[in-house]
Amino acid sequence: MGGYNSKTHSIPSNEIANKLPNSIHIDMEPMCAAELKELLIQLGIDDLTDNVLDEMVRMYDKDGDGALNYSEFLEAFGFISHNRGYCCFVS
């Protein structure tokens, strides 16, 4: 698969949200890389290194707080899903 570019692909957040645990919702507390790792392991994605997860948080942390809020998480999760072929959220 080619690279993912959120500017050229749309990610229907309701499709992504339907695949996530109830703890992931619009009012959730932002999650750091360690919390992201725990969640991804719960979802069966257990082969991402700590360095990769740290870099993902840096890439998608648009507000610069060092953690992913709901919308930042959805974008990161869409990227992971798209590039691993779990499901394609792009139109």
N, C-alpha and C positions, 0 to 999 in steps of 0.2 A: 504494500500500500504506500501511496505517496504521503507527503507531509500534510499535516493538518493546519489549516489557517482559519481561525475563527472569524476573520473578516469576510471570507468567501464561502463559508459554510454556516448554515443556520442550525442551531441546536434547540429543538423544541424542549424546553425545560420540563414540561409535564411528562414527556416520555422518559426522561432521565429520572425525574423524581419518583416515578412509579416503580423503579427498580431499586430504590434505596430504602434502608431501614427507616422506621418512623422517627429516629433521633435526628435525621437530616431534614430540616424544614427551614422555612424562611426566617424564623426567629432564633435559629440556633446560634450558639456561641461560636466565634471563629475557631478553627482548628489548626493546630501547629502540625509540623511534619510527622511527629510521633503519633498524634491522634489520627492523622490521615492514614498512616501505616496500619494502625489497629483496625480502622474501618475497612480498608482495602483487603486486609487479611480475612475479615468477616465475609467479605464479598467474594473470596476465593482468589484474590490477586495477591500472591505472597512472594513474588520474586523480584520486587523492586527494592533496590538498595537504599540505605539511608541517604546516601549522596544524591541519588536520583530524586528521592522525595523532597529533600531540602531544596534542590534546584527547581522542582515543580512548584513548591510554595513560592520561591522567589519569582518565578515566571508569571504566576497567576495572581500574586498578591498585589492587586492594583492600588490599594489604599496604603500600602507600605507598613502595615502593622505587624508583619511577620507571621501572619496566619491567614487562612482562607475563610472568608465569610460564605454565605450560602451561594451567591451568584458566582463568586470566584471558584468555589468548589464545583459547581455544576459545569463550568467551563473546563476545569482540569479533568473532571471525571469523563466528560465527553471526549476529551483528547485521548485519555487512556483507553476508553472503550473503542474508539474509532481505530486507533493504531494497533490494537490487539485483536481486532476482528470479533469482539464479543457481541457487539451489535453496532449498527451504523445509525447514528443520529443525524446524519447530514441529509439534506434534501438535494 
